Amino acid sequence: MSRFIGSNILDIGSSKWSQDMSALDADSLGASMGFDQFTLPAVDNPAEFAKTNFSAEKGQDYDQQIQFMKGTTTLAFKFDGGVVVSVDSRSTQGPFIASGSVKKVIEINPFLLGTMAGGAADCSFWERDLGRQCRLFELRNKERISVAAASKLLANTMYSYRGYGLSMGTMITGWDKTGPQLYYVDNDASRIHGDLFSVGSGSTYAYGVLDSYYRKDLTVPEAIELGKRAILHATHRDAYSGGINNVYLVTENGWQKVWSTDTHEMFYEYYPVKKVDRGL
């Protein structure tokens, strides 16, 4: 039974869970691993239960009883003065607002930022793990890691866990020897280099604003204003986005947080409510 100890337990519910393993019952599995360390569903076939209700199969839909519904709006874009990162702070579980104050920008190191979209636990854990890898790189090589290398480390990690049900759509951005850089990395290990990205359920609304007003020669105040306005419109139109708008500016001196305000207050600041004419 020792073969079940270790990372094999991650295979439950995936195609890697072989037929002879899935045939075992919950009692035999629990006895081998110890319920104090890892509690399995109290059913006859834990593998089939996990596959049906929490499917981790890539590209498959088993009509799960529990749907992991997510919502957010994050964006980042490069311009001549650096990189602007703008996010909301709402965490949702379907129609239920779980939190309105989630920190969706992960401060990996003084020159490197990551964003969160998808599963909050997955993004938070793996981007903090990326911070550990980046620090080890600095200690070994006596220099700061490049944004390209940092994004590749995260993509390599995601490739190792493809098919295990992770949910991540992140942007890794920062300033290195080559200047400002921006990458998109997701749970399928896709890694894309670009100048502008928006990720999340409200991204289509944010793209509408960004596509209309983005240009490379924006001044710093104009870039910050564009990041604010794009998130504002996304939170206004997308029910799963909202809360606080946090904006970061990345320059050659590192990142700095330049804005943090409730999106409701921002909306009435941009669009003051007029008095109703009772004569109509």
C-alpha positions in Angstrom: 0.0 0.0 0.0 3.0 2.3 0.2 2.5 3.2 -3.5 -0.3 5.5 -2.4 2.0 7.6 -0.2 3.1 10.9 -1.8 2.1 12.7 -5.0 0.0 9.7 -6.3 -2.9 11.0 -4.3 -3.1 14.0 -6.7 -4.1 11.6 -9.4 -7.6 10.9 -7.9 -10.2 11.8 -10.4 -7.8 12.2 -13.3 -7.0 9.9 -16.2 -3.8 9.0 -14.5 -5.8 7.2 -11.8 -5.4 3.6 -13.1 -8.1 1.0 -13.0 -6.6 -1.1 -10.2 -6.3 1.9 -7.9 -9.8 3.1 -8.5 -11.2 -0.3 -7.6 -10.0 0.0 -4.0 -12.5 1.2 -1.4 -12.3 4.2 0.9 -11.3 2.1 3.9 -8.3 0.6 2.3 -7.1 4.0 1.0 -7.7 5.7 4.3 -5.7 3.0 6.1 -2.7 3.4 3.9 -2.5 7.2 4.1 -4.1 7.9 7.5 -7.3 10.0 7.8 -5.5 12.5 10.0 -3.4 13.6 7.1 -5.8 13.3 4.2 -9.5 12.8 4.5 -11.2 11.1 1.6 -14.9 11.1 0.7 -16.9 8.6 2.8 -18.1 6.8 -0.3 -17.4 3.4 -1.9 -15.3 4.7 -4.7 -13.5 8.0 -3.9 -11.9 8.3 -7.3 -15.2 8.1 -9.2 -16.8 10.5 -6.7 -14.0 13.0 -7.2 -14.2 12.6 -10.9 -17.9 13.2 -11.0 -18.1 16.1 -8.6 -14.7 17.8 -8.8 -13.5 16.8 -12.2 -9.8 17.7 -12.9 -9.8 16.4 -16.4 -8.5 18.9 -18.9 -11.2 20.0 -21.3 -13.9 17.6 -19.9 -17.3 18.4 -18.3 -18.9 15.7 -16.2 -21.9 17.9 -15.1 -20.3 18.3 -11.7 -22.6 18.9 -8.8 -20.3 21.7 -7.6 -19.4 24.3 -10.2 -16.4 26.4 -9.4 -17.7 29.8 -10.5 -15.3 32.7 -10.6 -15.3 36.4 -11.4 -12.8 39.2 -11.6 -11.2 41.9 -13.7 -7.5 42.4 -13.9 -5.5 44.3 -16.5 -1.9 45.4 -17.3 -0.3 47.3 -20.1 3.1 48.6 -21.1 3.7 52.2 -22.2 6.8 54.4 -22.6 6.9 55.2 -18.9 6.7 51.6 -17.6 3.8 49.3 -16.8 0.4 50.0 -15.2 -1.4 47.2 -13.4 -5.0 47.7 -12.4 -7.4 45.3 -10.6 -10.6 45.0 -8.7 -11.0 43.3 -5.3 -14.2 41.3 -5.4 -14.2 37.5 -4.8 -17.3 35.6 -5.9 -18.7 32.1 -5.5 -21.3 32.2 -8.3 -23.9 34.8 -7.3 -22.5 35.1 -3.8 -19.9 37.8 -3.0 -17.5 36.1 -0.8 -15.2 39.1 -0.2 -14.9 42.7 -1.4 -11.3 43.2 -0.3 -9.1 40.6 -2.0 -5.6 41.6 -2.8 -5.3 40.6 -6.4 -1.9 41.9 -7.0 0.8 39.6 -5.6 4.0 41.5 -4.8 6.6 38.9 -5.8 9.7 41.1 -5.2 10.4 44.9 -5.3 10.6 44.8 -9.2 8.1 42.0 -10.0 4.3 41.8 -9.7 1.7 39.1 -10.4 -2.1 39.3 -10.8 -4.8 36.9 -9.7 -7.7 35.6 -11.8 -9.3 32.2 -11.4 -9.0 30.3 -8.2 -7.7 32.6 -5.4 -6.0 29.8 -3.6 -4.2 28.6 -6.7 -3.0 32.0 -7.8 -1.9 33.1 -4.3 0.0 29.9 -3.5 1.8 29.4 -6.8 2.8 33.1 -7.2 4.2 33.1 -3.7 6.0 29.9 -4.6 7.3 31.8 -7.6 8.7 34.5 -5.2 10.6 31.7 -3.5 12.1 30.5 -6.8 13.0 34.0 -7.8 14.8 34.6 -4.5 16.7 31.4 -4.9 17.7 32.5 -8.4 19.1 35.8 -7.0 21.1 34.0 -4.3 22.6 31.6 -6.8 23.3 34.0 -9.6 24.0 37.2 -7.7 21.6 39.2 -9.9 17.9 39.9 -10.1 15.8 37.5 -12.2 14.4 38.7 -15.5 10.6 39.0 -16.1 10.9 36.4 -18.9 12.7 33.9 -16.7 10.2 34.4 -13.8 7.2 33.9 -16.1 8.9 30.8 -17.5 9.4 29.4 -14.0 5.6 29.8 -13.4 4.7 28.3 -16.7 7.0 25.3 -16.0 5.2 24.8 -12.7 1.8 24.9 -14.4 3.0 22.4 -17.0 3.8 20.0 -14.2 0.3 20.2 -12.8 -1.7 20.2 -16.1 -4.9 18.2 -15.7 -5.0 18.5 -11.9 -7.7 21.1 -11.9 -5.8 24.3 -11.2 -7.5 27.5 -12.2 -5.1 30.4 -12.9 -5.0 33.3 -15.4 -2.2 35.5 -14.3 0.0 38.3 -15.6 3.6 38.6 -14.6 5.1 42.0 -15.1 8.1 44.0 -13.9 11.2 45.9 -14.9 14.6 44.2 -15.7 17.7 44.9 -17.8 15.6 44.9 -21.0 13.1 47.4 -19.6 9.4 46.9 -18.8 8.1 43.4 -19.6 4.6 41.8 -19.5 3.6 38.1 -19.8 0.4 36.2 -19.5 0.6 32.7 -17.9 -2.4 30.4 -17.2 -3.0 26.9 -15.7 -2.5 25.2 -19.1 1.1 26.5 -19.1 0.3 29.0 -21.9 2.8 31.8 -21.8 2.3 34.9 -24.0 4.5 38.0 -24.2 2.6 41.2 -25.0 2.0 44.9 -24.4 -1.6 44.7 -23.1 -3.7 42.0 -21.4 -6.9 41.9 -19.4 -8.0 38.7 -17.6 -11.3 37.8 -15.9 -15.0 37.8 -16.4 -15.0 41.6 -16.8 -12.1 41.7 -19.2 -14.3 42.2 -22.3 -15.6 45.5 -20.8 -12.0 46.5 -19.9 -10.8 45.8 -23.4 -13.4 48.1 -24.8 -11.9 51.0 -22.9 -8.3 50.0 -23.4 -8.7 49.4 -27.2 -10.3 52.9 -27.5 -7.7 54.9 -25.6 -4.5 52.9 -25.3 -1.3 54.1 -27.0 2.4 53.6 -26.3 3.2 57.3 -25.7 0.9 57.8 -22.8 2.2 60.0 -20.0 2.3 58.5 -16.5 -0.9 60.4 -15.3 -2.7 59.4 -18.5 -1.7 55.7 -18.1 -2.9 55.6 -14.5 -6.1 57.3 -15.5 -6.7 54.7 -18.3 -6.1 51.8 -15.9 -8.6 53.3 -13.4 -11.3 54.0 -16.0 -11.0 50.5 -17.6 -11.6 48.8 -14.3 -14.4 51.2 -13.4 -16.4 50.3 -16.5 -15.7 46.6 -16.0 -16.9 46.7 -12.4 -20.0 48.7 -13.4 -21.1 46.2 -16.2 -19.8 42.9 -14.7 -21.7 41.7 -11.7 -18.8 39.5 -10.6 -16.3 42.4 -10.4 -16.2 45.3 -8.0 -14.9 46.4 -4.6 -11.7 48.4 -4.5 -9.7 49.5 -7.5 -6.0 49.1 -6.8 -3.5 50.5 -9.3 0.3 49.8 -9.4 2.9 51.6 -11.5 6.1 49.7 -12.4 9.2 51.8 -13.3 12.9 51.3 -13.4 13.0 52.0 -9.7 10.5 49.2 -9.0 6.8 49.1 -8.4 4.6 51.5 -6.4 1.0 51.5 -5.4 -0.5 54.7 -6.8 -4.3 54.3 -6.3 -6.8 52.5 -4.1 -10.4 53.6 -4.0 -13.9 52.1 -3.9 -15.3 51.7 -7.4 -18.7 53.0 -6.3 -17.1 56.3 -5.3 -15.2 56.4 -8.5 -18.3 55.9 -10.6 -20.2 58.9 -9.0 -17.0 60.9 -9.3 -16.8 60.3 -13.1 -20.6 60.4 -13.7 -22.3 62.7 -11.2 -26.0 61.9 -10.6 -28.2 64.7 -11.9 -31.4 65.7 -10.1 -34.6 64.2 -11.5 -36.9 66.7 -13.2 -40.3 66.0 -11.5 -42.1 67.9 -14.3 -41.5 65.0 -16.7 
